[in-house]
Amino acid sequence: MANFRTIPIDELRQLLSYDAKTGCLYRLPKPSTNRFNKQYNTCYAGNVTGDIQADGYLATSVKGKRIKNHRIAWALHFNEWPDRQIDHINHIRTDNRIENLRLADDASNRKNQSPPKDNTSGMVGVSWRKDRSCYAVYINSGGKRTRLGHYVNLNDAIAARDAANQNFGFHPNHGKKLSK
């Protein structure tokens, strides 16, 4: 990806506007100095911008560079390009409301992940052990896996993992399916 930080934010503000409550980016009209700008304004000005990428995030082309919408939203709202990752607190990659975005380093971003698609228990770190007829509970943190025990009851297994999430400093949303 091209370095989006080379685009000055004051130039960005001339091209796009951001609604922090909805998380939407809008194309702004260009000066109507020629027919191409007039045509652009007719087709695009005022429209929500961003296409869903293969990774599930919205991205917009700005001055020939493809930039993820959450990074643009951060820049327009705080008047500076983000210097770290941006975590979508509720795990919804298209929800770019400012209240849903936070700066995060890699470790803290990993402590707020959605459950993988193949997860059957509904909670990260809780898996059914067919050979033992119980749920095995574990947590990965700081490059180490800690085993938290085996539970016959799913609710007990999830409670054990929730307690470990708190002890290890995981975000309350970690490992949970959330909806907007």
Salt bridges, closest charged atoms under 4 A:
GLU11 OE1 - LYS63 NZ 2.48
ASP51 OD2 - ARG66 NH2 3.22
ASP55 OD2 - LYS68 NZ 2.63
ASP83 OD1 - ARG84 NE 3.48
ASP87 OD2 - ARG102 NE 2.74
ASP95 OD2 - ARG97 NH2 2.67
GLU99 OE2 - ARG97 NH1 2.31
ASP106 OD2 - ARG110 NH2 2.72
ASP131 OD2 - ARG129 NH2 2.79
ASP162 OD1 - LYS176 NZ 3.46
